[in-house]
Structure formats: structure tokens, C-alpha cells
Amino acid sequence: GTEVADKTLSITTTTPNEASNSVTQLIRIVFNQPPQLTNIELNINSGEVYSFTPETFLEAYTDPDNFPTEGGFEAVLITSLPETGQLRLSQEPITQAQLGSEGLLIEREDIPLLSYVMPSNEAISDMFSWNATDGAEFAEQNATVTFTINLLSVSLGNEVEEICNGESVTLIAVTESGEAPFSYEWTCDLGNCAISGTEASVSVSPTESSTYQVTVTDANGIQTSSSVQVNVTDCALVIPSGFTPNGDNVNDTWQLQNISTFENKIVEVYDRYGHQVFYSNNYSAPWTGEYEGKKLPTGTYYYRIELDGGTQSYQGKVTILQ
């Protein structure tokens, strides 16, 4: 509470003829206790303008004796500026010259004119120091306002996408933080990027491998980018006309080139009598020219290959040379 001291003051006056008169007065001395401050922590997005209110500081302000006014909170004193962002008054950046050596005093009614903005997308935190007065004294120690900055980021998922020549792939830009609405600019390092769409999700159909980049801009004008490598390969199925499973480690198996690029595949091989000598529904391992664990004789065999549910079908001959 408020510290009070009562003192008695006596005044005696004496006239030239030595007549005297005395007056006694009780004086009460009130000792004001300075306010106490705690630090303030705020969380904002990069580019976001944070506007202060008196309540922002009142939550970190205590006047132990409510003196000289009840709930006394008269002004804040900005004692240092943030290192990276801008502290503004009436939308104008506050300068070090305005602070001088004693700080910049902002009356309580003018606090709504105070704001902060982080104009870049680089720093993840920032801080300035402040003090406050109850109308008689400032706090003995400064306090701080610390900002945690949520940086705008964008991800395209995989670093590399693999497609076959003639196919397309969907690229989706996923943003974190920032202020909506967002705008998206898609580019690549080809003359013709073959991009369909302009928003967060686009379809691309390059004819050769390329790096695609998206630049995202949020409502505050903050920008960030991300890229993905789209590799284009010739996925046409290559079917050898024969192989020599003689154990010399050269052309010992029936290698169906690019078959792994197809999700669904069925491979069947028949002898000249129409008997099935090989079947696979995934072709995870190439055919070795065996049937039921035994080597088939030299000769011509007949295959049927279906890819992706029959959308592509191949029939022909394959020769085994022992």
C-alpha cells in the first residue's frame, strides 16, 4: 500500500517588542511507489501490422499503490527500437533521433497510434524496450516487447517428380503462415513450361526435364519461393526379341526395359503348343527362360503383355538361345 508519514510543523513568529505567536500544522507526506512492469510476448506473421492498445501494456503493468490516481497509467516511454522491424507512430517509422537519450513518451490516449511491422521474411524474432509512468514516477526497470515472427513459407512436397514423356504431373503449393489471399506465379527453365492453371495447384507437361518454381505473395506483400525438379524420361516399353540364358552373365534374362514405370502389368509366355510357360502380374524379376525350375529348350516362344489394365497391349515372339 501507500507509505504515509505524518509530520508536525511548528512556526513561531516574534515581533520587535518580543511578543511571539506560534502555529502548529500537521503535514502528511505520501511516498509514491513506482509502477512495476513485466515483459510482453506477441506472435505475428511477417508483413503483418500489429496495432497497440493501452490494454497491450496494461496487461504487463501494475501500480502497487494506485497513486497518484486510481489505476494510474498515464504514458509509455519507448526506450529502444527493434533491430529489424519498424516501430511506427501515426504510420511513420520512429527514429533513433526521436528517442534521443531519454526515450520517446507516448501518452495513453495516443497509444493506438503506435504500431509494429516486420517488412521482411527473414527474421524470426524482434524486440524493443519500454517503460511506463503512473503520472508521478516511471518503473525502476525497463521491460521488453518481444515478437515471435511466423515466416511465410511454401512447400511443393517432393524435391523431384518423375514422369514419362507425354505425361503430366500435378504440383501443389502448400503455404504456412502469411496473410490470405495469396497469389502464385509459376515458372520453369524451359521456353515452354506447359503449365495449366495459375493457383496453388497446377498441372505441368514438360517435354524435357526442368526445374519448376512457384513464388507466393501474401496480402502483406511478403514473398517466398520453392522449386521442384521434374524429370522426363522415355518410358516406352522395350521388348528384346531374344536372350541367352547360358549362365555367362550376358543377356541371361529377358529384360523388359521401362516396364517398372507402369503400375499394372501382366506378362505371359507360351510355347508353340499354346502351353503357358511363364506368368507374372508384376514382373518384379525378369524371366530366366525356365519353366517349373527347369531350363526351356532353344526355340521360339510367344508373349502377350498388358499394361495398365489393357490400355497398352503387346504380342510377339521371343527366342531363347541356350
C-alpha positions as a Markdown table, in Angstrom:
| # | Residue | x | y | z |
|---|---|---|---|---|
| 1 | Gly | 0.0 | 0.0 | 0.0 |
| 2 | Thr | 0.9 | 3.7 | 0.0 |
| 3 | Glu | 3.5 | 4.7 | 2.6 |
| 4 | Val | 2.4 | 7.6 | 4.7 |
| 5 | Ala | 4.4 | 9.7 | 7.2 |
| 6 | Asp | 2.8 | 12.3 | 9.4 |
| 7 | Lys | 5.0 | 15.3 | 10.4 |
| 8 | Thr | 4.2 | 18.2 | 12.7 |
| 9 | Leu | 5.4 | 21.6 | 11.6 |
| 10 | Ser | 5.6 | 24.4 | 14.2 |
| 11 | Ile | 6.1 | 28.0 | 13.2 |
| 12 | Thr | 6.8 | 30.7 | 15.8 |
| 13 | Thr | 6.9 | 34.4 | 15.0 |
| 14 | Thr | 8.3 | 37.1 | 17.2 |
| 15 | Thr | 7.6 | 40.8 | 16.9 |
| 16 | Pro | 10.2 | 43.6 | 17.6 |
| 17 | Asn | 8.8 | 44.1 | 21.1 |
| 18 | Glu | 9.5 | 40.4 | 21.6 |
| 19 | Ala | 5.8 | 39.3 | 21.5 |
| 20 | Ser | 5.6 | 35.8 | 20.0 |
| 21 | Asn | 3.0 | 33.7 | 18.4 |
| 22 | Ser | 3.2 | 30.0 | 17.4 |
| 23 | Val | 1.3 | 28.0 | 14.8 |
| 24 | Thr | 1.4 | 24.2 | 14.6 |
| 25 | Gln | 0.4 | 22.3 | 11.4 |
| 26 | Leu | 0.2 | 18.6 | 10.8 |
| 27 | Ile | 1.7 | 17.7 | 7.4 |
| 28 | Arg | 1.1 | 14.2 | 5.8 |
| 29 | Ile | 3.8 | 13.1 | 3.4 |
| 30 | Val | 2.8 | 10.4 | 0.9 |
| 31 | Phe | 5.6 | 8.3 | -0.6 |
| 32 | Asn | 4.5 | 7.1 | -4.1 |
| 33 | Gln | 5.5 | 3.6 | -5.1 |
| 34 | Pro | 6.7 | 3.3 | -8.7 |
| 35 | Pro | 4.8 | 1.0 | -11.1 |
| 36 | Gln | 6.1 | -2.5 | -11.9 |
| 37 | Leu | 6.4 | -3.9 | -15.4 |
| 38 | Thr | 6.6 | -7.4 | -16.9 |
| 39 | Asn | 7.7 | -8.4 | -20.4 |
| 40 | Ile | 5.3 | -8.7 | -23.2 |
| 41 | Glu | 5.4 | -11.5 | -25.8 |
| 42 | Leu | 3.5 | -11.3 | -29.1 |
| 43 | Asn | 3.1 | -13.6 | -32.1 |
| 44 | Ile | 2.6 | -12.2 | -35.6 |
| 45 | Asn | 3.1 | -13.0 | -39.2 |
| 46 | Ser | 5.9 | -11.4 | -41.3 |
| 47 | Gly | 4.5 | -8.3 | -43.0 |
| 48 | Glu | 1.6 | -8.1 | -40.6 |
| 49 | Val | 0.9 | -4.7 | -38.9 |
| 50 | Tyr | 0.4 | -5.1 | -35.2 |
| 51 | Ser | -1.5 | -2.1 | -33.7 |
| 52 | Phe | -1.0 | -1.5 | -30.0 |
| 53 | Thr | -3.7 | -0.5 | -27.5 |
| 54 | Pro | -3.4 | 0.7 | -23.9 |
| 55 | Glu | -4.5 | -2.8 | -22.8 |
| 56 | Thr | -1.4 | -4.3 | -24.5 |
| 57 | Phe | 0.7 | -2.5 | -21.9 |
| 58 | Leu | -1.8 | -2.6 | -19.0 |
| 59 | Glu | -1.6 | -6.4 | -19.0 |
| 60 | Ala | 2.1 | -6.0 | -18.1 |
| 61 | Tyr | 1.6 | -3.0 | -15.8 |
| 62 | Thr | 1.0 | -2.9 | -12.1 |
| 63 | Asp | 0.7 | 0.1 | -9.8 |
| 64 | Pro | 1.1 | -1.1 | -6.2 |
| 65 | Asp | -0.5 | 1.8 | -4.5 |
| 66 | Asn | -2.8 | 3.2 | -7.2 |
| 67 | Phe | -1.3 | 6.6 | -6.6 |
| 68 | Pro | -1.4 | 9.4 | -7.5 |
| 69 | Thr | -4.5 | 8.3 | -9.5 |
| 70 | Glu | -6.6 | 5.2 | -9.1 |
| 71 | Gly | -5.3 | 2.6 | -11.6 |
| 72 | Gly | -2.7 | 5.2 | -12.6 |
| 73 | Phe | -1.3 | 4.6 | -16.1 |
| 74 | Glu | -0.5 | 7.8 | -17.8 |
| 75 | Ala | 2.0 | 7.1 | -20.6 |
| 76 | Val | 4.6 | 4.7 | -22.1 |
| 77 | Leu | 8.2 | 5.5 | -22.8 |
| 78 | Ile | 9.8 | 3.8 | -25.8 |
| 79 | Thr | 13.4 | 3.4 | -24.7 |
| 80 | Ser | 14.9 | 1.4 | -27.6 |
| 81 | Leu | 13.9 | 0.5 | -31.1 |
| 82 | Pro | 13.6 | -3.0 | -32.7 |
| 83 | Glu | 16.6 | -4.3 | -34.5 |
| 84 | Thr | 14.9 | -5.5 | -37.7 |
| 85 | Gly | 11.3 | -4.4 | -37.8 |
| 86 | Gln | 9.7 | -1.0 | -37.7 |
| 87 | Leu | 8.0 | 0.7 | -34.7 |
| 88 | Arg | 5.7 | 3.4 | -36.1 |
| 89 | Leu | 3.7 | 6.3 | -34.7 |
| 90 | Ser | 0.9 | 7.6 | -36.9 |
| 91 | Gln | 2.2 | 5.2 | -39.6 |
| 92 | Glu | 5.6 | 6.9 | -39.7 |
| 93 | Pro | 8.7 | 5.0 | -38.6 |
| 94 | Ile | 10.1 | 6.1 | -35.2 |
| 95 | Thr | 13.7 | 7.2 | -35.5 |
| 96 | Gln | 16.6 | 7.0 | -33.1 |
| 97 | Ala | 16.7 | 10.8 | -33.2 |
| 98 | Gln | 13.2 | 10.9 | -31.8 |
| 99 | Leu | 14.2 | 8.6 | -28.9 |
| 100 | Gly | 17.3 | 10.6 | -28.1 |
| 101 | Ser | 18.9 | 9.7 | -24.8 |
| 102 | Glu | 15.7 | 9.7 | -22.7 |
| 103 | Gly | 13.2 | 7.9 | -24.9 |
| 104 | Leu | 10.0 | 8.8 | -26.7 |
| 105 | Leu | 7.0 | 9.5 | -24.4 |
| 106 | Ile | 3.6 | 8.4 | -25.8 |
| 107 | Glu | 0.5 | 9.5 | -23.8 |
| 108 | Arg | -2.1 | 6.9 | -23.0 |
| 109 | Glu | -4.6 | 8.3 | -25.4 |
| 110 | Asp | -2.0 | 8.2 | -28.3 |
| 111 | Ile | -1.0 | 4.5 | -27.8 |
| 112 | Pro | -3.5 | 3.4 | -30.6 |
| 113 | Leu | -1.3 | 5.4 | -33.0 |
| 114 | Leu | 1.6 | 3.0 | -32.2 |
| 115 | Ser | 2.2 | 0.0 | -34.4 |
| 116 | Tyr | 4.9 | -2.5 | -35.4 |
| 117 | Val | 5.6 | -4.3 | -38.7 |
| 118 | Met | 8.2 | -6.8 | -39.8 |
| 119 | Pro | 8.6 | -5.8 | -43.5 |
| 120 | Ser | 10.8 | -8.8 | -44.5 |
| 121 | Asn | 10.5 | -12.6 | -44.4 |
| 122 | Glu | 13.8 | -13.2 | -42.8 |
| 123 | Ala | 14.0 | -12.5 | -39.0 |
| 124 | Ile | 12.1 | -14.9 | -36.7 |
| 125 | Ser | 12.1 | -12.6 | -33.7 |
| 126 | Asp | 12.4 | -9.0 | -32.8 |
| 127 | Met | 12.3 | -6.8 | -29.6 |
| 128 | Phe | 12.1 | -3.3 | -28.2 |
| 129 | Ser | 12.2 | -2.0 | -24.7 |
| 130 | Trp | 9.7 | 0.3 | -22.9 |
| 131 | Asn | 8.8 | 1.9 | -19.6 |
| 132 | Ala | 5.6 | 3.4 | -18.2 |
| 133 | Thr | 4.6 | 6.1 | -15.7 |
| 134 | Asp | 1.7 | 6.4 | -13.2 |
| 135 | Gly | 1.9 | 10.2 | -13.6 |
| 136 | Ala | 4.5 | 10.6 | -10.9 |
| 137 | Glu | 7.2 | 8.0 | -11.4 |
| 138 | Phe | 8.5 | 5.6 | -14.0 |
| 139 | Ala | 9.2 | 1.9 | -13.3 |
| 140 | Glu | 12.6 | 1.3 | -11.9 |
| 141 | Gln | 13.4 | -1.2 | -14.6 |
| 142 | Asn | 12.5 | -1.2 | -18.3 |
| 143 | Ala | 10.6 | -4.1 | -19.8 |
| 144 | Thr | 10.6 | -5.5 | -23.3 |
| 145 | Val | 8.1 | -6.3 | -26.1 |
| 146 | Thr | 9.3 | -9.5 | -27.9 |
| 147 | Phe | 7.8 | -10.5 | -31.2 |
| 148 | Thr | 7.9 | -14.1 | -32.5 |
| 149 | Ile | 7.6 | -13.8 | -36.3 |
| 150 | Asn | 5.9 | -16.5 | -38.3 |
| 151 | Leu | 7.7 | -16.5 | -41.6 |
| 152 | Leu | 5.7 | -17.2 | -44.8 |
| 153 | Ser | 6.8 | -20.5 | -46.3 |
| 154 | Val | 5.7 | -22.7 | -49.2 |
| 155 | Ser | 6.4 | -26.3 | -50.0 |
| 156 | Leu | 5.9 | -28.4 | -53.2 |
| 157 | Gly | 6.2 | -31.7 | -51.5 |
| 158 | Asn | 8.8 | -33.9 | -53.2 |
| 159 | Glu | 12.1 | -32.4 | -54.3 |
| 160 | Val | 11.9 | -34.5 | -57.5 |
| 161 | Glu | 9.0 | -35.7 | -59.6 |
| 162 | Glu | 9.4 | -38.4 | -62.3 |
| 163 | Ile | 7.1 | -38.6 | -65.3 |
| 164 | Cys | 7.1 | -40.3 | -68.7 |
| 165 | Asn | 7.3 | -38.3 | -71.9 |
| 166 | Gly | 3.8 | -37.2 | -72.8 |
| 167 | Glu | 2.5 | -37.4 | -69.2 |
| 168 | Ser | 1.7 | -34.6 | -66.8 |
| 169 | Val | 2.1 | -34.2 | -63.1 |
| 170 | Thr | 0.2 | -32.0 | -60.6 |
| 171 | Leu | 2.2 | -29.6 | -58.5 |
| 172 | Ile | 0.6 | -28.3 | -55.3 |
| 173 | Ala | 1.9 | -25.3 | -53.4 |
| 174 | Val | 1.2 | -25.6 | -49.6 |
| 175 | Thr | 1.7 | -22.4 | -47.7 |
| 176 | Glu | 2.3 | -21.8 | -44.0 |
| 177 | Ser | 1.7 | -18.6 | -42.1 |
| 178 | Gly | 1.2 | -15.4 | -44.1 |
| 179 | Glu | -1.9 | -13.4 | -44.7 |
| 180 | Ala | -4.6 | -14.5 | -47.2 |
| 181 | Pro | -5.3 | -14.0 | -50.0 |
| 182 | Phe | -2.2 | -15.5 | -51.7 |
| 183 | Ser | -1.1 | -15.1 | -55.3 |
| 184 | Tyr | 1.0 | -17.7 | -57.2 |
| 185 | Glu | 3.5 | -17.2 | -60.0 |
| 186 | Trp | 4.7 | -20.5 | -61.7 |
| 187 | Thr | 7.8 | -20.5 | -63.8 |
| 188 | Cys | 10.4 | -23.0 | -65.2 |
| 189 | Asp | 13.7 | -23.0 | -67.1 |
| 190 | Leu | 12.2 | -24.0 | -70.4 |
| 191 | Gly | 10.9 | -21.9 | -73.2 |
| 192 | Asn | 7.5 | -23.7 | -73.0 |
| 193 | Cys | 6.7 | -24.6 | -69.4 |
| 194 | Ala | 3.4 | -26.3 | -70.4 |
| 195 | Ile | 1.7 | -25.1 | -67.2 |
| 196 | Ser | -2.1 | -25.4 | -66.8 |
| 197 | Gly | -3.5 | -23.3 | -64.0 |
| 198 | Thr | -2.4 | -20.2 | -62.0 |
| 199 | Glu | -3.4 | -21.0 | -58.4 |
| 200 | Ala | -1.9 | -23.2 | -55.7 |
| 201 | Ser | -2.4 | -26.4 | -57.8 |
| 202 | Val | -1.2 | -26.6 | -61.4 |
| 203 | Ser | -0.6 | -29.4 | -64.0 |
| 204 | Val | 2.6 | -29.4 | -65.9 |
| 205 | Ser | 3.5 | -31.4 | -69.0 |
| 206 | Pro | 7.1 | -30.7 | -69.9 |
| 207 | Thr | 8.7 | -32.4 | -72.9 |
| 208 | Glu | 12.1 | -32.5 | -71.2 |
| 209 | Ser | 13.4 | -32.3 | -67.6 |
| 210 | Ser | 13.0 | -28.9 | -66.0 |
| 211 | Thr | 13.0 | -27.1 | -62.6 |
| 212 | Tyr | 9.6 | -25.6 | -61.8 |
| 213 | Gln | 9.4 | -22.8 | -59.3 |
| 214 | Val | 6.5 | -21.1 | -57.5 |
| 215 | Thr | 6.6 | -17.7 | -56.0 |
| 216 | Val | 3.9 | -16.9 | -53.4 |
| 217 | Thr | 2.9 | -13.4 | -52.4 |
| 218 | Asp | 0.6 | -12.8 | -49.5 |
| 219 | Ala | -1.8 | -9.9 | -48.7 |
| 220 | Asn | 1.1 | -8.1 | -46.9 |
| 221 | Gly | 3.3 | -8.2 | -50.0 |
| 222 | Ile | 5.6 | -10.8 | -48.4 |
| 223 | Gln | 7.1 | -13.2 | -51.0 |
| 224 | Thr | 8.7 | -16.7 | -50.8 |
| 225 | Ser | 9.6 | -19.4 | -53.3 |
| 226 | Ser | 10.1 | -23.1 | -53.6 |
| 227 | Ser | 11.1 | -25.3 | -56.5 |
| 228 | Val | 10.8 | -28.9 | -57.7 |
| 229 | Gln | 12.8 | -30.9 | -60.3 |
| 230 | Val | 10.5 | -32.6 | -62.9 |
| 231 | Asn | 12.4 | -35.3 | -64.7 |
| 232 | Val | 11.0 | -36.6 | -68.0 |
| 233 | Thr | 12.1 | -40.0 | -69.2 |
| 234 | Asp | 11.2 | -42.1 | -72.3 |
| 235 | Cys | 9.0 | -44.8 | -70.7 |
| 236 | Ala | 8.2 | -46.7 | -73.9 |
| 237 | Leu | 8.4 | -50.4 | -73.3 |
| 238 | Val | 11.4 | -52.0 | -75.0 |
| 239 | Ile | 10.9 | -55.8 | -75.7 |
| 240 | Pro | 14.0 | -57.8 | -76.6 |
| 241 | Ser | 13.5 | -60.3 | -79.4 |
| 242 | Gly | 15.6 | -62.9 | -77.6 |
| 243 | Phe | 18.0 | -63.7 | -74.8 |
| 244 | Thr | 20.7 | -66.4 | -74.0 |
| 245 | Pro | 20.2 | -67.9 | -70.5 |
| 246 | Asn | 23.5 | -69.8 | -70.6 |
| 247 | Gly | 25.0 | -68.6 | -67.4 |
| 248 | Asp | 27.7 | -66.3 | -68.8 |
| 249 | Asn | 26.1 | -63.2 | -67.1 |
| 250 | Val | 25.5 | -61.6 | -70.5 |
| 251 | Asn | 21.9 | -61.3 | -71.7 |
| 252 | Asp | 20.9 | -64.1 | -69.4 |
| 253 | Thr | 17.4 | -62.9 | -68.7 |
| 254 | Trp | 14.5 | -61.3 | -70.6 |
| 255 | Gln | 14.9 | -57.6 | -69.7 |
| 256 | Leu | 11.7 | -55.6 | -70.5 |
| 257 | Gln | 13.1 | -52.1 | -70.3 |
| 258 | Asn | 10.9 | -49.5 | -68.6 |
| 259 | Ile | 8.2 | -52.0 | -67.5 |
| 260 | Ser | 8.7 | -50.8 | -63.9 |
| 261 | Thr | 7.3 | -47.4 | -64.9 |
| 262 | Phe | 3.8 | -48.9 | -65.4 |
| 263 | Glu | 1.7 | -49.5 | -62.3 |
| 264 | Asn | -0.1 | -52.6 | -63.6 |
| 265 | Lys | 1.5 | -55.2 | -65.9 |
| 266 | Ile | 0.8 | -58.8 | -66.9 |
| 267 | Val | 3.3 | -60.8 | -68.8 |
| 268 | Glu | 2.5 | -64.2 | -70.3 |
| 269 | Val | 4.7 | -66.5 | -72.4 |
| 270 | Tyr | 3.6 | -69.6 | -74.3 |
| 271 | Asp | 5.4 | -72.3 | -76.2 |
| 272 | Arg | 4.5 | -73.3 | -79.8 |
| 273 | Tyr | 1.8 | -75.7 | -78.5 |
| 274 | Gly | 0.0 | -72.9 | -76.6 |
| 275 | His | 1.1 | -74.1 | -73.1 |
| 276 | Gln | 1.8 | -71.2 | -70.7 |
| 277 | Val | 5.4 | -71.4 | -69.6 |
| 278 | Phe | 5.6 | -68.1 | -67.7 |
| 279 | Tyr | 3.2 | -65.7 | -66.0 |
| 280 | Ser | 3.8 | -62.6 | -63.8 |
| 281 | Asn | 1.4 | -59.9 | -62.7 |
| 282 | Asn | 4.2 | -57.5 | -61.6 |
| 283 | Tyr | 7.4 | -58.6 | -63.4 |
| 284 | Ser | 9.4 | -57.7 | -60.4 |
| 285 | Ala | 12.1 | -60.1 | -61.6 |
| 286 | Pro | 12.9 | -60.7 | -65.3 |
| 287 | Trp | 12.2 | -64.1 | -66.8 |
| 288 | Thr | 15.2 | -66.5 | -66.7 |
| 289 | Gly | 13.9 | -68.8 | -69.5 |
| 290 | Glu | 12.8 | -71.5 | -67.0 |
| 291 | Tyr | 9.5 | -73.4 | -66.5 |
| 292 | Glu | 8.9 | -75.1 | -63.2 |
| 293 | Gly | 12.5 | -74.7 | -62.3 |
| 294 | Lys | 13.9 | -76.3 | -65.5 |
| 295 | Lys | 15.5 | -74.6 | -68.4 |
| 296 | Leu | 13.4 | -74.4 | -71.5 |
| 297 | Pro | 14.9 | -75.6 | -74.8 |
| 298 | Thr | 16.2 | -73.3 | -77.5 |
| 299 | Gly | 13.3 | -72.1 | -79.6 |
| 300 | Thr | 10.7 | -69.5 | -80.3 |
| 301 | Tyr | 8.1 | -68.6 | -77.7 |
| 302 | Tyr | 5.1 | -66.3 | -77.9 |
| 303 | Tyr | 4.4 | -63.5 | -75.4 |
| 304 | Arg | 1.4 | -61.3 | -74.5 |
| 305 | Ile | 1.9 | -58.2 | -72.4 |
| 306 | Glu | -0.8 | -56.0 | -71.0 |
| 307 | Leu | -0.1 | -52.7 | -69.3 |
| 308 | Asp | -2.3 | -50.6 | -67.0 |
| 309 | Gly | -5.4 | -52.6 | -67.4 |
| 310 | Gly | -5.1 | -53.2 | -71.1 |
| 311 | Thr | -4.6 | -49.6 | -72.2 |
| 312 | Gln | -1.4 | -50.9 | -73.8 |
| 313 | Ser | -1.1 | -54.4 | -75.2 |
| 314 | Tyr | 1.8 | -56.2 | -76.9 |
| 315 | Gln | 2.1 | -59.6 | -78.6 |
| 316 | Gly | 5.1 | -61.1 | -80.4 |
| 317 | Lys | 7.9 | -63.7 | -80.4 |
| 318 | Val | 10.9 | -64.1 | -78.2 |
| 319 | Thr | 13.7 | -66.5 | -78.9 |
| 320 | Ile | 15.6 | -68.5 | -76.3 |
| 321 | Leu | 19.2 | -69.5 | -77.3 |
| 322 | Gln | 20.8 | -71.8 | -74.8 |
